[in-house]
Amino acid sequence: MKDAVQPDVIVIGAGVVGLSAAIAAQARGLSVTVLDREGPAAGASAGNAGAFAFTDILPLASPGILKKAPKWLLDPLGPLSVPPAYAAQIAPWMFRFWRACSPSRVAHSTTAQTAIMDLSKAELEPFLAETGTLPMLRKEGNLQVYESEAELKASLPGWKARAEHGIEFRHMGAAEMAEIQPGLAPRFTHGTFTPGWYSIADPKLYTLALADHFRAKGGKIERAEVTALKPVEGGVELTAGGKTRRADQVVLSAGAFSHQVARTLGERIPLETERGYNTTLPQDAFDLRTQVTFGGHGFVVTRLSTGIRVGGAVELGGLKLPPNYRRSEAMLKKAQAFLPGFRSEGGVQWMGFRPSLPDSLPAIGRARATDRVVYAFGHGHLGLTQSAGTARLVADLITGQRPAIDISSFSPQRF
């Protein structure tokens, strides 16, 4: 153990990925300090849908999204939006996204995504047990609904890919859907239920519980914005809050701000921000039995211990534009139409930044400038889902172990 002046590891980021990695490093006997610009659970970890979406192995970058995108982009409040003020800035990222939609690249990304999903699922329950959070886990499945047989048929290639990777699901008609989730509007005639879809009682409370566990085991969490990294003899120097700190190793897991810190090491990683919106309503807003995904409309309705959350969609708008809460209102209006009897009063709106890379895979691996910095960011919609698996990989890397899976596909230098 090092003294408090220079810990073995500094983790940048107190979201679910950063805290999970810090706990995994701590469990291997390392002294760990976590630095975050706002504190635990301040970003996307607080307001996501709470799902461990292990069945969600298909990348967002795909031929299917290319077919839907033109129609969606015409609707400023639709499932995919690029604010005109940000269009020029995001053009290079969109070009990389378009290239990642080729069939060969989608096949590669799907294989890589499946590997980290399988690892994350295997690691999850032991991790929850170790951190005392296992009672927060729910296994209630997910119901994807369709408005016609044609819409279901259009989704079949994706389900075929999932079947090839051993994912359990079943297609059904309206009567069987009603047994799983009563109260759906008659417009939804078909559905697909995936029982292996897990969730957490509340993502913010879960992340805060991880922070409490980490502190109880001797870890330190400090509020400080890291603005620069510099390799030095015997470690890494960090500039944070106007002060200089050192650590033997650094884990960069600062979500949507990670690429800005990586740039100080000379790396330009094409990380962009999917701005996600939601509204959390009182628990009696609707009798929800399972998470319901309205894929054609780009949002979900999920049951948390703290309420009913309606959210999703993708707004590629960066970190600086003000929130457009009309997007939250549009999803809420649709939820009322799709779930007759849904009560929309008393909701709390939220917008958060999802850190996304063009091929829908995270960046997990060492920095080019120094092997003492490990990157673990860019999980997009899947940060919570892949947090336990990413933590295992980070702990392997910083302790000199062979990673549990092949991480070459997640190389931060792949672009």
C-alpha positions in Angstrom: 0.0 0.0 0.0 1.1 3.5 -0.8 0.6 6.4 1.6 -2.3 8.8 1.1 -0.1 11.3 -0.8 0.3 8.9 -3.8 -2.4 6.2 -4.0 -1.9 3.2 -6.1 -4.8 4.2 -8.3 -6.7 7.4 -9.0 -10.0 6.8 -10.8 -11.4 9.8 -12.7 -15.2 9.6 -12.6 -17.7 8.7 -9.9 -20.4 7.3 -12.1 -21.3 3.6 -12.1 -18.4 2.6 -14.3 -15.8 4.5 -12.4 -17.0 3.4 -9.0 -17.3 -0.2 -10.1 -13.7 -0.1 -11.4 -12.6 1.6 -8.1 -14.2 -1.2 -6.1 -12.7 -3.9 -8.2 -9.2 -2.4 -7.9 -9.7 -2.0 -4.1 -10.7 -5.6 -3.9 -7.3 -6.5 -5.3 -5.5 -4.8 -2.4 -4.8 -1.4 -4.1 -5.3 2.0 -2.4 -7.7 3.9 -4.6 -8.9 7.5 -4.7 -11.8 8.6 -6.9 -12.0 12.2 -8.3 -15.1 13.6 -9.9 -16.1 17.1 -11.1 -19.5 16.9 -9.3 -19.4 13.8 -7.0 -21.0 10.3 -7.1 -24.0 9.6 -9.4 -24.1 13.2 -10.8 -24.3 12.3 -14.5 -25.9 9.6 -16.7 -25.6 7.1 -13.8 -28.4 9.0 -12.0 -31.1 9.2 -14.7 -30.8 6.1 -16.9 -33.6 3.5 -17.3 -32.0 1.2 -14.7 -31.6 -1.7 -17.1 -29.0 -4.4 -17.3 -29.6 -4.9 -21.0 -27.5 -8.0 -21.6 -29.6 -9.0 -24.6 -28.9 -5.7 -26.3 -25.9 -7.0 -28.3 -26.7 -5.2 -31.6 -24.8 -1.9 -32.1 -26.7 1.3 -32.7 -24.5 1.7 -35.8 -26.3 -0.7 -38.2 -27.9 -0.8 -41.6 -31.3 -0.8 -39.9 -30.6 2.6 -38.3 -29.6 4.0 -41.6 -33.0 3.1 -43.0 -34.8 4.8 -40.1 -32.6 7.8 -39.6 -33.8 10.0 -42.5 -37.4 9.8 -41.3 -36.5 10.2 -37.6 -34.2 13.2 -38.3 -37.1 15.0 -40.0 -38.9 15.1 -36.6 -37.1 17.4 -34.2 -38.8 15.6 -31.3 -38.4 12.1 -32.7 -36.1 9.2 -31.6 -33.0 10.6 -33.3 -32.2 14.3 -33.5 -29.3 16.5 -34.4 -29.9 20.2 -33.4 -29.0 22.5 -36.3 -26.6 24.4 -34.1 -24.5 21.2 -33.6 -24.8 19.7 -37.1 -21.5 20.9 -38.4 -19.5 20.0 -35.3 -20.8 16.4 -35.3 -20.4 15.8 -39.0 -17.0 13.9 -38.6 -18.5 11.6 -35.9 -21.5 10.9 -38.1 -19.2 9.9 -41.0 -17.5 7.4 -38.7 -20.9 6.2 -37.6 -22.0 5.7 -41.2 -18.8 3.7 -41.9 -19.5 1.5 -38.8 -22.9 0.6 -40.3 -21.4 -1.8 -42.9 -22.4 -5.4 -42.5 -18.9 -6.6 -41.8 -18.3 -4.0 -39.1 -21.7 -4.7 -37.6 -20.9 -8.4 -37.4 -17.5 -7.6 -35.7 -19.1 -5.1 -33.2 -21.9 -7.6 -32.4 -19.3 -10.3 -31.6 -17.4 -7.9 -29.4 -20.5 -6.6 -27.7 -21.7 -10.1 -27.0 -18.3 -11.0 -25.3 -18.5 -8.0 -22.9 -22.2 -8.6 -22.2 -21.5 -12.3 -21.3 -18.7 -11.2 -19.0 -20.8 -8.4 -17.4 -23.7 -10.8 -16.8 -21.3 -13.3 -15.2 -19.7 -10.7 -13.0 -22.8 -8.9 -12.0 -24.4 -10.9 -9.2 -21.1 -11.7 -7.4 -20.3 -7.9 -7.6 -23.7 -7.0 -6.2 -23.3 -9.6 -3.4 -19.8 -8.2 -2.5 -21.1 -4.6 -2.4 -24.3 -5.4 -0.5 -26.5 -4.3 -3.3 -27.9 -7.7 -4.5 -31.4 -6.9 -3.0 -31.7 -4.1 -5.5 -31.6 -6.5 -8.5 -34.8 -7.2 -10.4 -35.4 -9.8 -13.1 -38.7 -8.7 -14.7 -37.8 -8.9 -18.4 -38.5 -6.5 -21.2 -41.4 -6.4 -23.6 -40.6 -4.9 -27.0 -43.9 -3.9 -28.8 -44.8 -3.5 -32.4 -47.7 -1.8 -34.2 -48.0 -4.4 -37.0 -46.9 -7.8 -38.2 -44.8 -6.0 -40.8 -42.9 -4.1 -38.0 -42.3 -7.4 -36.2 -41.0 -9.0 -39.4 -38.6 -6.1 -40.0 -37.1 -6.8 -36.5 -36.5 -10.5 -37.2 -32.9 -10.3 -38.5 -31.9 -8.7 -35.2 -33.7 -11.4 -33.2 -32.0 -14.1 -35.4 -28.6 -12.6 -34.4 -29.6 -12.7 -30.8 -30.7 -16.4 -31.1 -27.3 -17.2 -32.7 -25.7 -15.9 -29.5 -27.9 -17.9 -27.2 -30.3 -15.1 -26.1 -33.7 -16.3 -25.0 -36.9 -14.6 -26.3 -40.3 -15.3 -27.6 -42.6 -13.5 -30.1 -46.2 -13.2 -29.2 -49.6 -11.7 -30.1 -51.8 -9.2 -28.3 -53.4 -11.7 -26.0 -50.1 -13.1 -24.6 -48.7 -9.5 -24.3 -51.7 -8.6 -22.2 -50.9 -11.4 -19.8 -47.4 -10.0 -19.3 -48.3 -6.3 -19.3 -52.0 -5.4 -19.1 -53.2 -2.0 -20.4 -51.4 -1.7 -23.7 -53.2 0.2 -26.4 -54.8 -2.0 -29.1 -52.5 -0.4 -31.8 -49.7 -2.8 -30.5 -50.5 -6.1 -32.1 -47.3 -8.0 -31.7 -44.4 -8.1 -29.2 -41.2 -9.9 -28.2 -40.4 -10.7 -24.5 -36.9 -11.2 -23.3 -36.8 -12.7 -19.8 -33.1 -12.3 -19.4 -33.4 -8.5 -19.2 -32.5 -7.4 -15.6 -32.9 -4.0 -13.9 -31.8 -2.2 -10.7 -34.3 -0.8 -8.3 -33.0 2.8 -8.9 -29.8 3.6 -10.7 -28.9 6.7 -8.7 -29.5 4.9 -5.3 -27.4 2.0 -6.6 -24.5 4.2 -7.6 -24.6 6.0 -4.3 -24.6 2.6 -2.5 -21.5 1.7 -4.4 -19.9 5.0 -3.2 -20.8 4.1 0.4 -19.3 0.6 0.1 -16.1 2.0 -1.5 -15.7 4.5 1.4 -16.5 1.9 4.0 -13.6 -0.2 2.6 -11.2 2.8 3.0 -11.5 4.4 -0.4 -11.6 8.2 -0.8 -13.9 10.2 -3.1 -13.1 13.8 -3.7 -14.8 16.5 -5.7 -12.3 17.9 -8.2 -12.3 18.4 -12.0 -9.3 16.7 -13.6 -8.1 18.9 -16.5 -4.8 17.3 -17.5 -2.7 14.1 -17.3 1.0 13.8 -17.6 3.2 10.7 -17.5 6.1 11.1 -15.0 8.7 8.8 -13.6 7.0 6.2 -11.5 3.5 7.3 -12.2 1.1 9.8 -13.6 0.7 13.5 -12.7 -2.9 14.9 -12.6 -3.9 18.5 -12.6 -7.2 18.7 -10.7 -8.9 21.7 -9.1 -5.8 23.8 -9.5 -3.6 21.3 -7.7 -1.2 18.7 -8.8 -1.6 15.1 -7.7 0.2 11.8 -8.4 -0.7 8.2 -8.6 1.0 5.0 -9.7 -1.8 4.4 -12.2 -4.9 6.3 -13.4 -8.2 5.0 -14.7 -10.0 7.5 -16.9 -13.8 6.9 -16.7 -15.2 10.4 -16.8 -18.2 9.7 -19.1 -18.9 12.3 -21.7 -16.0 14.4 -20.6 -13.4 11.6 -20.9 -12.1 12.6 -24.4 -11.2 16.1 -23.1 -8.9 14.6 -20.5 -7.5 12.1 -23.0 -6.6 14.9 -25.4 -4.0 16.2 -22.8 -2.1 12.9 -23.5 -2.2 13.6 -27.2 -5.1 11.3 -28.1 -8.1 12.5 -30.1 -10.8 9.9 -29.4 -14.1 10.6 -31.3 -16.4 10.6 -28.3 -19.7 12.3 -28.7 -22.7 12.9 -26.4 -26.1 11.3 -26.8 -28.2 13.5 -24.7 -30.9 11.4 -23.1 -34.2 12.7 -21.7 -36.7 11.3 -19.3 -39.5 12.1 -16.9 -39.9 10.2 -13.6 -43.4 10.0 -12.3 -45.0 8.8 -9.0 -45.2 5.0 -8.6 -49.0 5.0 -9.1 -48.7 6.5 -12.6 -49.3 3.1 -14.1 -49.5 -0.5 -13.1 -46.2 -1.5 -14.8 -45.2 -5.2 -14.6 -42.2 -5.2 -16.9 -40.1 -2.7 -18.8 -41.9 -1.9 -22.0 -39.8 -0.8 -25.1 -41.5 1.2 -27.8 -38.7 0.7 -30.3 -40.4 2.4 -33.2 -40.6 5.5 -31.1 -37.2 5.3 -29.4 -38.2 5.2 -25.7 -39.0 2.9 -22.8 -41.2 2.9 -19.8 -39.7 1.3 -16.7 -40.6 0.7 -13.1 -38.2 1.9 -10.4 -38.4 1.7 -6.7 -38.8 5.5 -6.8 -41.3 5.8 -9.6 -42.2 5.2 -13.2 -39.6 6.5 -15.7 -40.4 7.4 -19.3 -37.3 8.1 -21.3 -34.9 7.4 -24.1 -34.3 8.9 -27.6 -31.0 10.2 -28.9 -30.2 13.8 -29.3 -26.7 14.3 -30.7 -26.2 17.8 -29.3 -22.9 17.9 -27.4 -22.2 19.2 -23.9 -23.0 22.9 -24.1 -26.4 23.4 -25.7 -29.3 24.0 -23.3 -31.7 21.0 -22.7 -34.7 20.8 -24.9 -37.3 19.4 -22.5 -39.9 19.3 -25.3 -38.3 15.9 -26.0 -39.3 14.7 -22.6 -42.8 16.1 -23.1 -43.2 14.4 -26.5 -42.3 10.9 -25.0 -44.7 11.5 -22.1 -47.5 12.4 -24.5 -46.9 9.2 -26.4 -46.8 7.1 -23.2 -50.3 8.5 -22.4 -51.5 7.4 -25.8 -49.8 4.0 -25.8 -50.8 3.1 -22.2 -54.4 4.2 -21.7 -54.9 5.3 -18.1 -51.3 6.4 -17.7 -51.2 9.4 -15.3 -48.6 12.1 -16.3 -49.0 14.5 -13.3 -46.2 15.1 -10.8 -43.2 14.2 -13.0 -39.6 15.3 -12.7 -37.7 16.0 -16.0 -34.1 15.1 -16.5 -31.4 15.3 -19.2 -28.1 13.5 -19.1 -25.0 12.9 -21.3 -24.4 9.4 -22.6 -20.8 9.0 -23.8 -20.8 7.3 -27.2 -18.3 6.2 -29.8 -19.2 5.8 -33.5 -19.2 1.9 -33.5 -21.2 1.6 -30.3 -18.3 -0.1 -28.5 -16.6 1.3 -25.4 -13.0 2.3 -25.2 -11.3 -0.1 -22.7 -7.5 -0.3 -22.8 -4.2 1.6 -22.2 -3.4 5.1 -23.3 -0.9 5.4 -26.2 1.3 7.8 -24.2 1.7 5.6 -21.1 0.6 2.2 -20.0 -0.1 3.6 -16.5 -3.3 5.2 -17.8 -6.2 2.9 -18.5 -9.3 4.1 -20.4 -12.8 2.9 -19.5 -15.4 5.1 -21.2 -17.8 5.4 -24.1 -20.4 2.8 -23.2 -23.3 4.8 -24.7 -26.6 3.4 -23.5 -24.8 0.5 -21.8 -22.8 2.0 -19.0 -24.8 0.4 -16.2 -25.2 -2.9 -18.1 -21.4 -3.3 -18.7 -20.2 -1.7 -15.5 -19.3 -5.0 -13.6 -17.6 -6.5 -16.7 -15.7 -3.3 -17.4 -14.6 -3.2 -13.7 -13.2 -6.7 -14.1 -11.2 -5.8 -17.2 -9.8 -2.6 -15.6 -8.8 -4.5 -12.5 -7.1 -7.1 -14.7 -5.2 -4.4 -16.6 -4.0 -2.4 -13.6 -2.8 -5.6 -11.8 -0.9 -6.9 -14.9 -3.3 -9.9 -15.4 -4.5 -11.1 -18.7 -7.9 -9.6 -19.4 -10.8 -11.9 -18.9 -11.8 -11.5 -22.6 -10.1 -10.3 -25.7 -10.2 -6.5 -25.5 -8.6 -5.7 -28.9 -12.0 -4.6 -30.3 -12.3 -2.0 -27.5 -8.9 -0.5 -28.2 -9.0 3.3 -27.7 -6.6 3.6 -30.6 -8.9 1.8 -33.1 -10.2 4.9 -34.8 
